[in-house]
Every structure is written in structure tokens, then in C-alpha cells.
Amino acid sequence: IVTLVHDGIIENYMELKKINTRMNEIADKIISSYGKEISEYDELEKQVICALVFGALNASAIENIADSSYLYGIMIVILMNKFGYSEDGAIQFEDYLVECTDRNFHPVMNTIIRKGITAYDYIENPKVLKENIDEIMRVIRKST
């Protein structure tokens, strides 16, 4: 077991690796539950799925007691590796998602993020997850 010292806090490398693996699995489950390849997403779908992933990862971080700066870094890597954002684009979008956690900043994105938090509860049930994603997409498309 390797431990890292960062700002006076001893972190267990194996625990961080486990959290990273779990968060990537969560992202993959949301993406696969939607039933489309990311390359087929339009921009609205991409933003909605990213916001759902962000919400679910926040729920996982709370459960796993992961530091918010660690979550921030994982989400940027997921935005780049899974969704094809550039590094600058991923950082900007992650900053935007963080801002959206304030309901007054963007009520719709805040609601989608909160749906992602609740989606974490049924992350192991792809059928229910897909039904919820489809409902969110239906409501969002109807309102635009």
C-alpha cells in the first residue's frame, strides 16, 4: 500500500484508485443506459448526460467520503476521455456544472444534476436508469 502526503493529509493511494474506478463505472453505466453512442449525441444530450454523471458522481463522492477537489479532477478527465472535450473545454464545463449546483444560477441544470444524484440510487438497474434518462430528455426537449 502506497500513501501520499498532500497538504498534510495522508491519502491512501489504493482507496483513491478504488474511488476512481467506481466513478468511471458510474459514468459508463449512465452512458450505456441511455442507449446511444456518445458520438451520436447532439449537444443537448451531451450536456444532459454530463450533468447526470456529475450528479451521480457527487452522490458517490459523498458515500465514499471523497474530497471535492478529487471529484473535480475525475470529472474533468471523464469529460475529456469519455465525452471528447478538450482540456480547456472540460475545465470550463466542469466549472459551469459546479456553478449550476446553485439553483438560482441555472434552475434547469440544477434539477438535472439533482436527478443525477438520485440516479445514483438505482445505478445498478439499467432499465430504471434508462426510463429516468428518457423522461428527463423528453421534458427537456419539450421545453426547448
Summary of the structure (lengths in Angstrom):
residues: 144
radius of gyration: 15.3
end to end distance: 50.9
largest distance: 51.4
contacts: 418
relative contact order: 0.15
helix: 75%
strand: 6%
